[in-house]
Amino acid sequence: MIETTKDILYLVISFVVLLLTIFLCWVIFYVAMILREVKKVVFDVRKKIELVEAVLTTLKEKIEHTSSYMKLLVESAENIVEFLKNRKEEKTGKKRK
């Protein structure tokens, strides 16, 4: 089987190629696992960003609705104050007579 030094060289080269192949497979496996974890992290971050966006959108809508009602509330308060002011003037006018 092993008759010359050339045979030993081929045997060593084949063993080295085998080890190199095993090492490359191991590296590819770990790179794939790292990329898998990165994908999971990106997915989680994307979900969190969508959640924050939804909360901000809801908050914006609530603020917009509140501001539209705020105008109505301010006008109502002005009318109430004016009514009470007129009522007070009427009462003081009746007392003076």
LUMBA-954050 format. One record per residue: chain; x, y, z of N, C-alpha, C in turn; residue number from 1; residue in three letters. Coordinates in steps of 0.001 Angstrom, whole numbers, plus 524288, in hexadecimal, padded with zeros to 5 digits. Layout:
# LUMBA-954050
<romi><mol>A</mol><n_x>X</n_x><n_y>Y</n_y><n_z>Z</n_z><ca_x>X</ca_x><ca_y>Y</ca_y><ca_z>Z</ca_z><c_x>X</c_x><c_y>Y</c_y><c_z>Z</c_z><seq>NUM</seq><type>ALA</type></romi>
...
END
This chain:
# LUMBA-954050
<romi><mol>A</mol><n_x>80335</n_x><n_y>7FB6D</n_y><n_z>80000</n_z><ca_x>80000</ca_x><ca_y>80000</ca_y><ca_z>80000</ca_z><c_x>8036B</c_x><c_y>804E0</c_y><c_z>80000</c_z><seq>1</seq><type>MET</type></romi>
<romi><mol>A</mol><n_x>80665</n_x><n_y>805C2</n_y><n_z>803FA</n_z><ca_x>809E2</ca_x><ca_y>80A41</ca_y><ca_z>80419</ca_z><c_x>80F46</c_x><c_y>8085A</c_y><c_z>80240</c_z><seq>2</seq><type>ILE</type></romi>
<romi><mol>A</mol><n_x>81078</n_x><n_y>80986</n_y><n_z>7FD75</n_z><ca_x>8155E</ca_x><ca_y>80796</ca_y><ca_z>7FB42</ca_z><c_x>81960</c_x><c_y>80BEF</c_y><c_z>7FAB4</c_z><seq>3</seq><type>GLU</type></romi>
<romi><mol>A</mol><n_x>8179B</n_x><n_y>810B5</n_y><n_z>7F9B1</n_z><ca_x>81B5C</ca_x><ca_y>814EF</ca_y><ca_z>7F8E5</ca_z><c_x>819E8</c_x><c_y>8198C</c_y><c_z>7FC55</c_z><seq>4</seq><type>THR</type></romi>
<romi><mol>A</mol><n_x>81D56</n_x><n_y>81D4D</n_y><n_z>7FC4C</n_z><ca_x>81C45</ca_x><ca_y>82210</ca_y><ca_z>7FF4F</ca_z><c_x>817DF</c_x><c_y>8253A</c_y><c_z>7FCD3</c_z><seq>5</seq><type>THR</type></romi>
<romi><mol>A</mol><n_x>8172B</n_x><n_y>8246F</n_y><n_z>7F7D1</n_z><ca_x>812E3</ca_x><ca_y>82713</ca_y><ca_z>7F51B</ca_z><c_x>80DA7</c_x><c_y>82519</c_y><c_z>7F731</c_z><seq>6</seq><type>LYS</type></romi>
<romi><mol>A</mol><n_x>80D4A</n_x><n_y>82041</n_y><n_z>7F868</n_z><ca_x>8088A</ca_x><ca_y>81E16</ca_y><ca_z>7FAB5</ca_z><c_x>8077E</c_x><c_y>82079</c_y><c_z>80011</c_z><seq>7</seq><type>ASP</type></romi>
<romi><mol>A</mol><n_x>80B9A</n_x><n_y>82144</n_y><n_z>80312</n_z><ca_x>80B0C</ca_x><ca_y>823B7</ca_y><ca_z>80842</ca_z><c_x>80936</c_x><c_y>82962</c_y><c_z>8079C</c_z><seq>8</seq><type>ILE</type></romi>
<romi><mol>A</mol><n_x>80B77</n_x><n_y>82C05</n_y><n_z>803AF</n_z><ca_x>809DD</ca_x><ca_y>83173</ca_y><ca_z>802A7</ca_z><c_x>80408</c_x><c_y>831B8</c_y><c_z>8014F</c_z><seq>9</seq><type>LEU</type></romi>
<romi><mol>A</mol><n_x>80245</n_x><n_y>82E37</n_y><n_z>7FDE3</n_z><ca_x>7FCBA</ca_x><ca_y>82E21</ca_y><ca_z>7FC77</ca_z><c_x>7F946</c_x><c_y>82CD0</c_y><c_z>80124</c_z><seq>10</seq><type>TYR</type></romi>
<romi><mol>A</mol><n_x>7FB10</n_x><n_y>8296D</n_y><n_z>80473</n_z><ca_x>7F823</ca_x><ca_y>8280C</ca_y><ca_z>80926</ca_z><c_x>7F7BB</c_x><c_y>82CBB</c_y><c_z>80CD1</c_z><seq>11</seq><type>LEU</type></romi>
<romi><mol>A</mol><n_x>7FBF1</n_x><n_y>82F8E</n_y><n_z>80D8E</n_z><ca_x>7FBF2</ca_x><ca_y>8342E</ca_y><ca_z>810EF</ca_z><c_x>7F88B</c_x><c_y>83871</c_y><c_z>80E91</c_z><seq>12</seq><type>VAL</type></romi>
<romi><mol>A</mol><n_x>7F900</n_x><n_y>83935</n_y><n_z>80979</n_z><ca_x>7F5CD</ca_x><ca_y>83D35</ca_y><ca_z>806E4</ca_z><c_x>7EFF9</c_x><c_y>83BDC</c_y><c_z>8076B</c_z><seq>13</seq><type>ILE</type></romi>
<romi><mol>A</mol><n_x>7EE8C</n_x><n_y>83700</n_y><n_z>806B5</n_z><ca_x>7E90C</ca_x><ca_y>8357E</ca_y><ca_z>80736</ca_z><c_x>7E71F</c_x><c_y>83633</c_y><c_z>80CD3</c_z><seq>14</seq><type>SER</type></romi>
<romi><mol>A</mol><n_x>7EA6A</n_x><n_y>83509</n_y><n_z>8109E</n_z><ca_x>7E8FD</ca_x><ca_y>835D0</ca_y><ca_z>8161A</ca_z><c_x>7E845</c_x><c_y>83BA6</c_y><c_z>81742</c_z><seq>15</seq><type>PHE</type></romi>
<romi><mol>A</mol><n_x>7EBBC</n_x><n_y>83EE4</n_y><n_z>81532</n_z><ca_x>7EB55</ca_x><ca_y>84489</ca_y><ca_z>81605</ca_z><c_x>7E663</c_x><c_y>846A8</c_y><c_z>81367</c_z><seq>16</seq><type>VAL</type></romi>
<romi><mol>A</mol><n_x>7E53B</n_x><n_y>844DA</n_y><n_z>80EBD</n_z><ca_x>7E079</ca_x><ca_y>84688</ca_y><ca_z>80C0F</ca_z><c_x>7DBA5</c_x><c_y>844E5</c_y><c_z>80F2F</c_z><seq>17</seq><type>VAL</type></romi>
<romi><mol>A</mol><n_x>7DBB9</n_x><n_y>84035</n_y><n_z>81158</n_z><ca_x>7D769</ca_x><ca_y>83E62</ca_y><ca_z>81493</ca_z><c_x>7D6BC</c_x><c_y>841E6</c_y><c_z>81957</c_z><seq>18</seq><type>LEU</type></romi>
<romi><mol>A</mol><n_x>7DB02</n_x><n_y>84323</n_y><n_z>81C11</n_z><ca_x>7DAB4</ca_x><ca_y>84696</ca_y><ca_z>820A1</ca_z><c_x>7D8EF</c_x><c_y>84C17</c_y><c_z>81F19</c_z><seq>19</seq><type>LEU</type></romi>
<romi><mol>A</mol><n_x>7DADE</n_x><n_y>84DF6</n_y><n_z>81AB8</n_z><ca_x>7D941</ca_x><ca_y>8531E</ca_y><ca_z>818E1</ca_z><c_x>7D36B</c_x><c_y>85331</c_y><c_z>8179A</c_z><seq>20</seq><type>LEU</type></romi>
<romi><mol>A</mol><n_x>7D176</n_x><n_y>84F1F</n_y><n_z>81549</n_z><ca_x>7CBE9</ca_x><ca_y>84EB2</ca_y><ca_z>81412</ca_z><c_x>7C8A0</c_x><c_y>84E98</c_y><c_z>8190A</c_z><seq>21</seq><type>THR</type></romi>
<romi><mol>A</mol><n_x>7CA57</n_x><n_y>84B93</n_y><n_z>81CD4</n_z><ca_x>7C789</ca_x><ca_y>84B54</ca_y><ca_z>821D8</ca_z><c_x>7C791</c_x><c_y>850B2</c_y><c_z>82475</c_z><seq>22</seq><type>ILE</type></romi>
<romi><mol>A</mol><n_x>7CC0B</n_x><n_y>8535C</n_y><n_z>8245A</n_z><ca_x>7CC71</ca_x><ca_y>8588E</ca_y><ca_z>826AE</ca_z><c_x>7C8DB</c_x><c_y>85C69</c_y><c_z>823DE</c_z><seq>23</seq><type>PHE</type></romi>
<romi><mol>A</mol><n_x>7C8C9</n_x><n_y>85C46</n_y><n_z>81EB7</n_z><ca_x>7C568</ca_x><ca_y>85FD2</ca_y><ca_z>81BBF</ca_z><c_x>7BFA1</c_x><c_y>85EB6</c_y><c_z>81CD1</c_z><seq>24</seq><type>LEU</type></romi>
<romi><mol>A</mol><n_x>7BE3E</n_x><n_y>859D9</n_y><n_z>81D4B</n_z><ca_x>7B8CD</ca_x><ca_y>85883</ca_y><ca_z>81EAD</ca_z><c_x>7B76A</c_x><c_y>85A92</c_y><c_z>8240F</c_z><seq>25</seq><type>CYS</type></romi>
<romi><mol>A</mol><n_x>7BAFE</n_x><n_y>85A18</n_y><n_z>827AB</n_z><ca_x>7BA28</ca_x><ca_y>85C17</ca_y><ca_z>82CF9</ca_z><c_x>7B981</c_x><c_y>86205</c_y><c_z>82CE2</c_z><seq>26</seq><type>TRP</type></romi>
<romi><mol>A</mol><n_x>7BCC7</n_x><n_y>864C1</n_y><n_z>829E1</n_z><ca_x>7BC6F</ca_x><ca_y>86A75</ca_y><ca_z>82975</ca_z><c_x>7B744</c_x><c_y>86C0D</c_y><c_z>826F7</c_z><seq>27</seq><type>VAL</type></romi>
<romi><mol>A</mol><n_x>7B5C0</n_x><n_y>86967</n_y><n_z>822D1</n_z><ca_x>7B0CE</ca_x><ca_y>86AA5</ca_y><ca_z>82033</ca_z><c_x>7AC36</c_x><c_y>869C7</c_y><c_z>823EC</c_z><seq>28</seq><type>ILE</type></romi>
<romi><mol>A</mol><n_x>7AC6A</n_x><n_y>8659B</n_y><n_z>826FF</n_z><ca_x>7A844</ca_x><ca_y>86484</ca_y><ca_z>82AC1</ca_z><c_x>7A7D5</c_x><c_y>868F9</c_y><c_z>82EBB</c_z><seq>29</seq><type>PHE</type></romi>
<romi><mol>A</mol><n_x>7AC38</n_x><n_y>86AAB</n_y><n_z>830EE</n_z><ca_x>7AC0D</ca_x><ca_y>86ECD</ca_y><ca_z>834D3</ca_z><c_x>7AA7A</c_x><c_y>87409</c_y><c_z>83275</c_z><seq>30</seq><type>TYR</type></romi>
<romi><mol>A</mol><n_x>7AC1A</n_x><n_y>8751E</n_y><n_z>82DBB</n_z><ca_x>7AA63</ca_x><ca_y>879EC</ca_y><ca_z>82B21</ca_z><c_x>7A477</c_x><c_y>879C3</c_y><c_z>82A4F</c_z><seq>31</seq><type>VAL</type></romi>
<romi><mol>A</mol><n_x>7A272</n_x><n_y>87538</n_y><n_z>828C6</n_z><ca_x>79CC9</ca_x><ca_y>874A2</ca_y><ca_z>82812</ca_z><c_x>799ED</c_x><c_y>8756D</c_y><c_z>82D3C</c_z><seq>32</seq><type>ALA</type></romi>
<romi><mol>A</mol><n_x>79C05</n_x><n_y>87360</n_y><n_z>83181</n_z><ca_x>79981</ca_x><ca_y>87417</ca_y><ca_z>8369C</ca_z><c_x>799AA</c_x><c_y>879D9</c_y><c_z>8384A</c_z><seq>33</seq><type>MET</type></romi>
<romi><mol>A</mol><n_x>79DF5</n_x><n_y>87C74</n_y><n_z>83741</n_z><ca_x>79E5D</ca_x><ca_y>88205</ca_y><ca_z>83893</ca_z><c_x>79A6B</c_x><c_y>88522</c_y><c_z>83565</c_z><seq>34</seq><type>ILE</type></romi>
<romi><mol>A</mol><n_x>79A08</n_x><n_y>883FE</n_y><n_z>8305C</n_z><ca_x>7963C</ca_x><ca_y>886BA</ca_y><ca_z>82D11</ca_z><c_x>790A0</c_x><c_y>8859C</c_y><c_z>82EC5</c_z><seq>35</seq><type>LEU</type></romi>
<romi><mol>A</mol><n_x>78FB3</n_x><n_y>880F0</n_y><n_z>830A2</n_z><ca_x>78A7F</ca_x><ca_y>87F99</ca_y><ca_z>8329D</ca_z><c_x>78926</c_x><c_y>882EB</c_y><c_z>83760</c_z><seq>36</seq><type>ARG</type></romi>
<romi><mol>A</mol><n_x>78CE5</n_x><n_y>88375</n_y><n_z>83AEB</n_z><ca_x>78C03</ca_x><ca_y>886B1</ca_y><ca_z>83F93</ca_z><c_x>78B47</c_x><c_y>88C6C</c_y><c_z>83E11</c_z><seq>37</seq><type>GLU</type></romi>
<romi><mol>A</mol><n_x>78E46</n_x><n_y>88E36</n_y><n_z>83A45</n_z><ca_x>78DB6</ca_x><ca_y>8939B</ca_y><ca_z>83871</ca_z><c_x>78843</c_x><c_y>89462</c_y><c_z>8362C</c_z><seq>38</seq><type>VAL</type></romi>
<romi><mol>A</mol><n_x>7865C</n_x><n_y>89092</n_y><n_z>8334A</n_z><ca_x>7811E</ca_x><ca_y>890E4</ca_y><ca_z>8310F</ca_z><c_x>77D08</c_x><c_y>8914E</c_y><c_z>8355E</c_z><seq>39</seq><type>LYS</type></romi>
<romi><mol>A</mol><n_x>77DAC</n_x><n_y>88E30</n_y><n_z>8398A</n_z><ca_x>779FE</ca_x><ca_y>88E60</ca_y><ca_z>83DEA</ca_z><c_x>77A14</c_x><c_y>893BE</c_y><c_z>84089</c_z><seq>40</seq><type>LYS</type></romi>
<romi><mol>A</mol><n_x>77ECA</n_x><n_y>895D9</n_y><n_z>8414B</n_z><ca_x>77F4C</ca_x><ca_y>89AF7</ca_y><ca_z>843CD</ca_z><c_x>77CC7</c_x><c_y>89F2C</c_y><c_z>84066</c_z><seq>41</seq><type>VAL</type></romi>
<romi><mol>A</mol><n_x>77DCA</n_x><n_y>89F06</n_y><n_z>83B57</n_z><ca_x>77B80</ca_x><ca_y>8A2DD</ca_y><ca_z>837C7</ca_z><c_x>77593</c_x><c_y>8A26A</c_y><c_z>837D6</c_z><seq>42</seq><type>VAL</type></romi>
<romi><mol>A</mol><n_x>77388</n_x><n_y>89DB2</n_y><n_z>837E8</n_z><ca_x>76DE2</ca_x><ca_y>89CE6</ca_y><ca_z>8381B</ca_z><c_x>76BA0</c_x><c_y>89F35</c_y><c_z>83D1C</c_z><seq>43</seq><type>PHE</type></romi>
<romi><mol>A</mol><n_x>76E34</n_x><n_y>89E31</n_y><n_z>84196</n_z><ca_x>76C58</ca_x><ca_y>8A052</ca_y><ca_z>8468F</ca_z><c_x>76C8D</c_x><c_y>8A646</c_y><c_z>8469A</c_z><seq>44</seq><type>ASP</type></romi>
<romi><mol>A</mol><n_x>770C2</n_x><n_y>8A870</n_y><n_z>8448C</n_z><ca_x>7713F</ca_x><ca_y>8AE1F</ca_y><ca_z>8445B</ca_z><c_x>76D09</c_x><c_y>8B067</c_y><c_z>840D7</c_z><seq>45</seq><type>VAL</type></romi>
<romi><mol>A</mol><n_x>76C11</n_x><n_y>8ADE2</n_y><n_z>83C79</n_z><ca_x>767FF</ca_x><ca_y>8AFB4</ca_y><ca_z>838EB</ca_z><c_x>762A6</c_x><c_y>8AF9A</c_y><c_z>83B97</c_z><seq>46</seq><type>ARG</type></romi>
<romi><mol>A</mol><n_x>7618D</n_x><n_y>8AB7D</n_y><n_z>83EA0</n_z><ca_x>75C97</ca_x><ca_y>8AB31</ca_y><ca_z>84174</ca_z><c_x>75C28</c_x><c_y>8AF9E</c_y><c_z>84570</c_z><seq>47</seq><type>LYS</type></romi>
<romi><mol>A</mol><n_x>7606B</n_x><n_y>8B09C</n_y><n_z>84835</n_z><ca_x>7605D</ca_x><ca_y>8B4C9</ca_y><ca_z>84C1F</ca_z><c_x>75F89</c_x><c_y>8BA14</c_y><c_z>84989</c_z><seq>48</seq><type>LYS</type></romi>
<romi><mol>A</mol><n_x>7620F</n_x><n_y>8BAF8</n_y><n_z>84515</n_z><ca_x>7616A</ca_x><ca_y>8BFEC</ca_y><ca_z>84253</ca_z><c_x>75BCD</c_x><c_y>8C086</c_y><c_z>84072</c_z><seq>49</seq><type>ILE</type></romi>
<romi><mol>A</mol><n_x>75984</n_x><n_y>8BC5A</n_y><n_z>83E7C</n_z><ca_x>75408</ca_x><ca_y>8BC96</ca_y><ca_z>83CD1</ca_z><c_x>75072</c_x><c_y>8BDB4</c_y><c_z>84170</c_z><seq>50</seq><type>GLU</type></romi>
<romi><mol>A</mol><n_x>751B1</n_x><n_y>8BB6B</n_y><n_z>845F4</n_z><ca_x>74E90</ca_x><ca_y>8BC68</ca_y><ca_z>84AA3</ca_z><c_x>74EF6</c_x><c_y>8C21F</c_y><c_z>84C48</c_z><seq>51</seq><type>LEU</type></romi>
<romi><mol>A</mol><n_x>753B0</n_x><n_y>8C432</n_y><n_z>84C3E</n_z><ca_x>75475</ca_x><ca_y>8C9B3</ca_y><ca_z>84DA7</ca_z><c_x>751A8</c_x><c_y>8CD33</c_y><c_z>849BD</c_z><seq>52</seq><type>VAL</type></romi>
<romi><mol>A</mol><n_x>751F4</n_x><n_y>8CBD2</n_y><n_z>844BC</n_z><ca_x>74F41</ca_x><ca_y>8CEDF</ca_y><ca_z>840BC</ca_z><c_x>7495A</c_x><c_y>8CEC6</c_y><c_z>8419F</c_z><seq>53</seq><type>GLU</type></romi>
<romi><mol>A</mol><n_x>74744</n_x><n_y>8CA4B</n_y><n_z>84300</n_z><ca_x>741A7</ca_x><ca_y>8C9E0</ca_y><ca_z>8440A</ca_z><c_x>7401A</c_x><c_y>8CD34</c_y><c_z>848C1</c_z><seq>54</seq><type>ALA</type></romi>
<romi><mol>A</mol><n_x>74351</n_x><n_y>8CD0A</n_y><n_z>84CCC</n_z><ca_x>7422C</ca_x><ca_y>8D029</ca_y><ca_z>85176</ca_z><c_x>7425F</c_x><c_y>8D5FB</c_y><c_z>85026</c_z><seq>55</seq><type>VAL</type></romi>
<romi><mol>A</mol><n_x>74650</n_x><n_y>8D797</n_y><n_z>84D2B</n_z><ca_x>746BB</ca_x><ca_y>8DD19</ca_y><ca_z>84BBC</ca_z><c_x>74237</c_x><c_y>8DECA</c_y><c_z>84836</c_z><seq>56</seq><type>LEU</type></romi>
<romi><mol>A</mol><n_x>74099</n_x><n_y>8DB65</n_y><n_z>844B7</n_z><ca_x>73C29</ca_x><ca_y>8DCA6</ca_y><ca_z>8415B</ca_z><c_x>73735</c_x><c_y>8DD3F</c_y><c_z>84499</c_z><seq>57</seq><type>THR</type></romi>
<romi><mol>A</mol><n_x>73663</n_x><n_y>8D9B6</n_y><n_z>84832</n_z><ca_x>731D3</ca_x><ca_y>8DA08</ca_y><ca_z>84BA0</ca_z><c_x>731FF</c_x><c_y>8DF06</c_y><c_z>84EE1</c_z><seq>58</seq><type>THR</type></romi>
<romi><mol>A</mol><n_x>73697</n_x><n_y>8E038</n_y><n_z>850FC</n_z><ca_x>73733</ca_x><ca_y>8E4F5</ca_y><ca_z>8541B</ca_z><c_x>73622</c_x><c_y>8E9CE</c_y><c_z>850D1</c_z><seq>59</seq><type>LEU</type></romi>
<romi><mol>A</mol><n_x>73816</n_x><n_y>8E9DA</n_y><n_z>84C09</n_z><ca_x>73733</ca_x><ca_y>8EE46</ca_y><ca_z>84888</ca_z><c_x>73161</c_x><c_y>8EEEA</c_y><c_z>8476F</c_z><seq>60</seq><type>LYS</type></romi>
<romi><mol>A</mol><n_x>72EAF</n_x><n_y>8EA91</n_y><n_z>84660</n_z><ca_x>72910</ca_x><ca_y>8EAD4</ca_y><ca_z>8455B</ca_z><c_x>72616</c_x><c_y>8ECD7</c_y><c_z>84A1A</c_z><seq>61</seq><type>GLU</type></romi>
<romi><mol>A</mol><n_x>7279C</n_x><n_y>8EAFA</n_y><n_z>84EAA</n_z><ca_x>724F0</ca_x><ca_y>8ECB9</ca_y><ca_z>8536A</ca_z><c_x>725CB</c_x><c_y>8F28D</c_y><c_z>85450</c_z><seq>62</seq><type>LYS</type></romi>
<romi><mol>A</mol><n_x>72A96</n_x><n_y>8F455</n_y><n_z>8534B</n_z><ca_x>72BB4</ca_x><ca_y>8F9EC</ca_y><ca_z>853F9</ca_z><c_x>72899</c_x><c_y>8FD1F</c_y><c_z>8500A</c_z><seq>63</seq><type>ILE</type></romi>
<romi><mol>A</mol><n_x>72840</n_x><n_y>8FB32</n_y><n_z>84B26</n_z><ca_x>72536</ca_x><ca_y>8FE03</ca_y><ca_z>84739</ca_z><c_x>71F76</c_x><c_y>8FE42</c_y><c_z>848BE</c_z><seq>64</seq><type>GLU</type></romi>
<romi><mol>A</mol><n_x>71D56</n_x><n_y>8F9EA</n_y><n_z>84AA5</n_z><ca_x>717DC</ca_x><ca_y>8F9E1</ca_y><ca_z>84C3C</ca_z><c_x>716FE</c_x><c_y>8FD5F</c_y><c_z>850FF</c_z><seq>65</seq><type>HIS</type></romi>
<romi><mol>A</mol><n_x>71AAD</n_x><n_y>8FD4E</n_y><n_z>8548B</n_z><ca_x>71A3D</ca_x><ca_y>90093</ca_y><ca_z>8592A</ca_z><c_x>71A82</c_x><c_y>90650</c_y><c_z>857AC</c_z><seq>66</seq><type>THR</type></romi>
<romi><mol>A</mol><n_x>71DDC</n_x><n_y>9079E</n_y><n_z>853FC</n_z><ca_x>71E39</ca_x><ca_y>90D1A</ca_y><ca_z>8526B</ca_z><c_x>71941</c_x><c_y>90EE1</c_y><c_z>84FB1</c_z><seq>67</seq><type>SER</type></romi>
<romi><mol>A</mol><n_x>716BB</n_x><n_y>90B6B</n_y><n_z>84CCD</n_z><ca_x>711CC</ca_x><ca_y>90CF4</ca_y><ca_z>84A56</ca_z><c_x>70D8D</c_x><c_y>90DBB</c_y><c_z>84E76</c_z><seq>68</seq><type>SER</type></romi>
<romi><mol>A</mol><n_x>70D8C</n_x><n_y>90A9B</n_y><n_z>85276</n_z><ca_x>709C7</ca_x><ca_y>90B47</ca_y><ca_z>856B8</ca_z><c_x>70B36</c_x><c_y>90FE1</c_y><c_z>85A30</c_z><seq>69</seq><type>TYR</type></romi>
<romi><mol>A</mol><n_x>7103D</n_x><n_y>91128</n_y><n_z>85A61</n_z><ca_x>71202</ca_x><ca_y>91563</ca_y><ca_z>85DBA</ca_z><c_x>70F9B</c_x><c_y>91A94</c_y><c_z>85BFB</c_z><seq>70</seq><type>MET</type></romi>
<romi><mol>A</mol><n_x>70F39</n_x><n_y>91B5B</n_y><n_z>856D7</n_z><ca_x>70CDA</ca_x><ca_y>92021</ca_y><ca_z>854DC</ca_z><c_x>7072F</c_x><c_y>9207A</c_y><c_z>856AC</c_z><seq>71</seq><type>LYS</type></romi>
<romi><mol>A</mol><n_x>70462</n_x><n_y>91C30</n_y><n_z>85654</n_z><ca_x>6FEF4</ca_x><ca_y>91C0A</ca_y><ca_z>8580B</ca_z><c_x>6FE93</c_x><c_y>91D19</c_y><c_z>85DEE</c_z><seq>72</seq><type>LEU</type></romi>
<romi><mol>A</mol><n_x>7021A</n_x><n_y>91ACA</n_y><n_z>860F0</n_z><ca_x>70208</ca_x><ca_y>91B9D</ca_y><ca_z>8669D</ca_z><c_x>70334</c_x><c_y>92148</c_y><c_z>867FD</c_z><seq>73</seq><type>LEU</type></romi>
<romi><mol>A</mol><n_x>706F3</n_x><n_y>9239A</n_y><n_z>86541</n_z><ca_x>7084B</ca_x><ca_y>92910</ca_y><ca_z>8665F</ca_z><c_x>703B5</c_x><c_y>92C99</c_y><c_z>86509</c_z><seq>74</seq><type>VAL</type></romi>
<romi><mol>A</mol><n_x>70131</n_x><n_y>92BB0</n_y><n_z>860A1</n_z><ca_x>6FCAD</ca_x><ca_y>92EDD</ca_y><ca_z>85F28</ca_z><c_x>6F83D</c_x><c_y>92E29</c_y><c_z>86321</c_z><seq>75</seq><type>GLU</type></romi>
<romi><mol>A</mol><n_x>6F76B</n_x><n_y>9295D</n_y><n_z>864D4</n_z><ca_x>6F357</ca_x><ca_y>92864</ca_y><ca_z>868C1</ca_z><c_x>6F4A3</c_x><c_y>92B27</c_y><c_z>86DDA</c_z><seq>76</seq><type>SER</type></romi>
<romi><mol>A</mol><n_x>6F984</n_x><n_y>92AF0</n_y><n_z>86F6D</n_z><ca_x>6FB18</ca_x><ca_y>92D90</ca_y><ca_z>87447</ca_z><c_x>6FA5E</c_x><c_y>93373</c_y><c_z>873C6</c_z><seq>77</seq><type>ALA</type></romi>
<romi><mol>A</mol><n_x>6FBAC</n_x><n_y>9359D</n_y><n_z>86F39</n_z><ca_x>6FADE</ca_x><ca_y>93B3C</ca_y><ca_z>86E6B</ca_z><c_x>6F516</c_x><c_y>93CA1</c_y><c_z>86EC6</c_z><seq>78</seq><type>GLU</type></romi>
<romi><mol>A</mol><n_x>6F1D6</n_x><n_y>9395F</n_y><n_z>86C74</n_z><ca_x>6EC33</ca_x><ca_y>93A61</ca_y><ca_z>86CB0</ca_z><c_x>6EA2E</c_x><c_y>93A11</c_y><c_z>8724B</c_z><seq>79</seq><type>ASN</type></romi>
<romi><mol>A</mol><n_x>6EC0E</n_x><n_y>93647</n_y><n_z>87537</n_z><ca_x>6EA62</ca_x><ca_y>935BD</ca_y><ca_z>87AB1</ca_z><c_x>6EC18</c_x><c_y>93A71</c_y><c_z>87DDE</c_z><seq>80</seq><type>ILE</type></romi>
<romi><mol>A</mol><n_x>6F0FB</n_x><n_y>93C19</n_y><n_z>87D17</n_z><ca_x>6F2F8</ca_x><ca_y>940A4</ca_y><ca_z>87FFC</ca_z><c_x>6EFD9</c_x><c_y>94581</c_y><c_z>87E88</c_z><seq>81</seq><type>VAL</type></romi>
<romi><mol>A</mol><n_x>6EEBD</n_x><n_y>94619</n_y><n_z>8798A</n_z><ca_x>6EBB5</ca_x><ca_y>94A9E</ca_y><ca_z>877CE</ca_z><c_x>6E62C</c_x><c_y>94A72</c_y><c_z>87A12</c_z><seq>82</seq><type>GLU</type></romi>
<romi><mol>A</mol><n_x>6E3E1</n_x><n_y>945C8</n_y><n_z>87A25</n_z><ca_x>6DEA6</ca_x><ca_y>94530</ca_y><ca_z>87C5E</ca_z><c_x>6DEA9</c_x><c_y>94695</c_y><c_z>88226</c_z><seq>83</seq><type>PHE</type></romi>
<romi><mol>A</mol><n_x>6E28A</n_x><n_y>9448F</n_y><n_z>884FB</n_z><ca_x>6E2CA</ca_x><ca_y>945C2</ca_y><ca_z>88A99</ca_z><c_x>6E3CD</c_x><c_y>94B8B</c_y><c_z>88B82</c_z><seq>84</seq><type>LEU</type></romi>
<romi><mol>A</mol><n_x>6E6F2</n_x><n_y>94DEB</n_y><n_z>8882B</n_z><ca_x>6E811</ca_x><ca_y>95380</ca_y><ca_z>888A9</ca_z><c_x>6E30C</c_x><c_y>956B0</c_y><c_z>887BF</c_z><seq>85</seq><type>LYS</type></romi>
<romi><mol>A</mol><n_x>6E032</n_x><n_y>9553C</n_y><n_z>883BB</n_z><ca_x>6DB3B</ca_x><ca_y>957F9</ca_y><ca_z>882A1</ca_z><c_x>6D75A</c_x><c_y>95726</c_y><c_z>88710</c_z><seq>86</seq><type>ASN</type></romi>
<romi><mol>A</mol><n_x>6D721</n_x><n_y>95282</n_y><n_z>8892D</n_z><ca_x>6D393</ca_x><ca_y>95152</ca_y><ca_z>88D71</ca_z><c_x>6D4F2</c_x><c_y>9548B</c_y><c_z>89246</c_z><seq>87</seq><type>ARG</type></romi>
<romi><mol>A</mol><n_x>6DA10</n_x><n_y>954F8</n_y><n_z>89341</n_z><ca_x>6DBCD</ca_x><ca_y>957FE</ca_y><ca_z>897C6</ca_z><c_x>6DA6F</c_x><c_y>95DC6</c_y><c_z>8970C</c_z><seq>88</seq><type>LYS</type></romi>
<romi><mol>A</mol><n_x>6DB15</n_x><n_y>95FAF</n_y><n_z>89246</n_z><ca_x>6D9BE</ca_x><ca_y>96520</ca_y><ca_z>89130</ca_z><c_x>6D3E5</c_x><c_y>96609</c_y><c_z>891D9</c_z><seq>89</seq><type>GLU</type></romi>
<romi><mol>A</mol><n_x>6D0CE</n_x><n_y>96233</n_y><n_z>8903F</n_z><ca_x>6CB25</ca_x><ca_y>962BA</ca_y><ca_z>890D5</ca_z><c_x>6C98F</c_x><c_y>962D2</c_y><c_z>8969E</c_z><seq>90</seq><type>GLU</type></romi>
<romi><mol>A</mol><n_x>6CC1C</n_x><n_y>95F85</n_y><n_z>899B3</n_z><ca_x>6CADE</ca_x><ca_y>95F58</ca_y><ca_z>89F49</ca_z><c_x>6CC89</c_x><c_y>96464</c_y><c_z>8A1F9</c_z><seq>91</seq><type>LYS</type></romi>
<romi><mol>A</mol><n_x>6D133</n_x><n_y>96653</n_y><n_z>8A091</n_z><ca_x>6D2F0</ca_x><ca_y>96B30</ca_y><ca_z>8A2FD</ca_z><c_x>6CFAD</c_x><c_y>96FC5</c_y><c_z>8A119</c_z><seq>92</seq><type>THR</type></romi>
<romi><mol>A</mol><n_x>6CDB5</n_x><n_y>96F89</n_y><n_z>89C58</n_z><ca_x>6CA4C</ca_x><ca_y>9739C</ca_y><ca_z>89A2D</ca_z><c_x>6C519</c_x><c_y>973A5</c_y><c_z>89CF2</c_z><seq>93</seq><type>GLY</type></romi>
<romi><mol>A</mol><n_x>6C303</n_x><n_y>96F12</n_y><n_z>89E68</n_z><ca_x>6BE0E</ca_x><ca_y>96EC6</ca_y><ca_z>8A12F</ca_z><c_x>6BEAC</c_x><c_y>970B7</c_y><c_z>8A6BF</c_z><seq>94</seq><type>LYS</type></romi>
<romi><mol>A</mol><n_x>6C331</n_x><n_y>96FB2</n_y><n_z>8A912</n_z><ca_x>6C3FE</ca_x><ca_y>9715D</ca_y><ca_z>8AE7C</ca_z><c_x>6C496</c_x><c_y>97759</c_y><c_z>8AEBC</c_z><seq>95</seq><type>LYS</type></romi>
<romi><mol>A</mol><n_x>6C6D5</n_x><n_y>979B7</n_y><n_z>8AAD0</n_z><ca_x>6C79F</ca_x><ca_y>97F60</ca_y><ca_z>8AAC1</ca_z><c_x>6C270</c_x><c_y>98241</c_y><c_z>8AA14</c_z><seq>96</seq><type>ARG</type></romi>
<romi><mol>A</mol><n_x>6BEA1</n_x><n_y>98004</n_y><n_z>8A780</n_z><ca_x>6B9A0</ca_x><ca_y>982A3</ca_y><ca_z>8A68F</ca_z><c_x>6B66A</c_x><c_y>982B6</c_y><c_z>8AB49</c_z><seq>97</seq><type>LYS</type></romi>
END
